[in-house]
């Protein structure tokens, strides 16, 4: 069964809390990451994702890659591109970190 392209912040939180093997990949720019980020997230700005393909492919063998950005568009594009490269075990965080803040953790600053 093929994974959906996106998962909701609530679903991501549930899976993280259940102890599932998940790697959070932040594809925003360093300045955005500085404002706020999800605990344990790895910053790989969108324009550097191709240079990290081998590393991401290797991580995806062990963990679900949950890719996020501000509102979910860049991460969705990154997930589509990763899947085109054969990295199937990845999903975009629907609505990005902004929706995460609104629905899951209001302590995460919104911008």
Secondary structure as a PSIPRED ss2 file (coil, helix, strand):
# PSIPRED VFORMAT (PSIPRED V4.0)

   1 X C   1.000  0.000  0.000
   2 X C   1.000  0.000  0.000
   3 X C   1.000  0.000  0.000
   4 X C   1.000  0.000  0.000
   5 X C   1.000  0.000  0.000
   6 X E   0.000  0.000  1.000
   7 X E   0.000  0.000  1.000
   8 X C   1.000  0.000  0.000
   9 X H   0.000  1.000  0.000
  10 X H   0.000  1.000  0.000
  11 X H   0.000  1.000  0.000
  12 X H   0.000  1.000  0.000
  13 X H   0.000  1.000  0.000
  14 X H   0.000  1.000  0.000
  15 X H   0.000  1.000  0.000
  16 X H   0.000  1.000  0.000
  17 X H   0.000  1.000  0.000
  18 X C   1.000  0.000  0.000
  19 X C   1.000  0.000  0.000
  20 X C   1.000  0.000  0.000
  21 X C   1.000  0.000  0.000
  22 X E   0.000  0.000  1.000
  23 X E   0.000  0.000  1.000
  24 X E   0.000  0.000  1.000
  25 X E   0.000  0.000  1.000
  26 X E   0.000  0.000  1.000
  27 X C   1.000  0.000  0.000
  28 X C   1.000  0.000  0.000
  29 X C   1.000  0.000  0.000
  30 X H   0.000  1.000  0.000
  31 X H   0.000  1.000  0.000
  32 X H   0.000  1.000  0.000
  33 X H   0.000  1.000  0.000
  34 X H   0.000  1.000  0.000
  35 X H   0.000  1.000  0.000
  36 X C   1.000  0.000  0.000
  37 X C   1.000  0.000  0.000
  38 X C   1.000  0.000  0.000
  39 X C   1.000  0.000  0.000
  40 X C   1.000  0.000  0.000
  41 X C   1.000  0.000  0.000
  42 X E   0.000  0.000  1.000
  43 X E   0.000  0.000  1.000
  44 X C   1.000  0.000  0.000
  45 X C   1.000  0.000  0.000
  46 X H   0.000  1.000  0.000
  47 X H   0.000  1.000  0.000
  48 X H   0.000  1.000  0.000
  49 X H   0.000  1.000  0.000
  50 X H   0.000  1.000  0.000
  51 X H   0.000  1.000  0.000
  52 X H   0.000  1.000  0.000
  53 X H   0.000  1.000  0.000
  54 X H   0.000  1.000  0.000
  55 X H   0.000  1.000  0.000
  56 X H   0.000  1.000  0.000
  57 X H   0.000  1.000  0.000
  58 X H   0.000  1.000  0.000
  59 X H   0.000  1.000  0.000
  60 X H   0.000  1.000  0.000
  61 X H   0.000  1.000  0.000
  62 X H   0.000  1.000  0.000
  63 X C   1.000  0.000  0.000
  64 X E   0.000  0.000  1.000
  65 X E   0.000  0.000  1.000
  66 X E   0.000  0.000  1.000
  67 X E   0.000  0.000  1.000
  68 X E   0.000  0.000  1.000
  69 X C   1.000  0.000  0.000
  70 X C   1.000  0.000  0.000
  71 X C   1.000  0.000  0.000
  72 X C   1.000  0.000  0.000
  73 X H   0.000  1.000  0.000
  74 X H   0.000  1.000  0.000
  75 X H   0.000  1.000  0.000
  76 X H   0.000  1.000  0.000
  77 X H   0.000  1.000  0.000
  78 X H   0.000  1.000  0.000
  79 X H   0.000  1.000  0.000
  80 X H   0.000  1.000  0.000
  81 X H   0.000  1.000  0.000
  82 X H   0.000  1.000  0.000
  83 X H   0.000  1.000  0.000
  84 X H   0.000  1.000  0.000
  85 X C   1.000  0.000  0.000
  86 X C   1.000  0.000  0.000
  87 X C   1.000  0.000  0.000
  88 X C   1.000  0.000  0.000
  89 X C   1.000  0.000  0.000
  90 X E   0.000  0.000  1.000
  91 X E   0.000  0.000  1.000
  92 X E   0.000  0.000  1.000
  93 X E   0.000  0.000  1.000
  94 X C   1.000  0.000  0.000
  95 X C   1.000  0.000  0.000
  96 X H   0.000  1.000  0.000
  97 X H   0.000  1.000  0.000
  98 X H   0.000  1.000  0.000
  99 X H   0.000  1.000  0.000
 100 X H   0.000  1.000  0.000
 101 X H   0.000  1.000  0.000
 102 X H   0.000  1.000  0.000
 103 X H   0.000  1.000  0.000
 104 X C   1.000  0.000  0.000
 105 X C   1.000  0.000  0.000
 106 X C   1.000  0.000  0.000
 107 X C   1.000  0.000  0.000
 108 X C   1.000  0.000  0.000
 109 X C   1.000  0.000  0.000
 110 X C   1.000  0.000  0.000
 111 X C   1.000  0.000  0.000
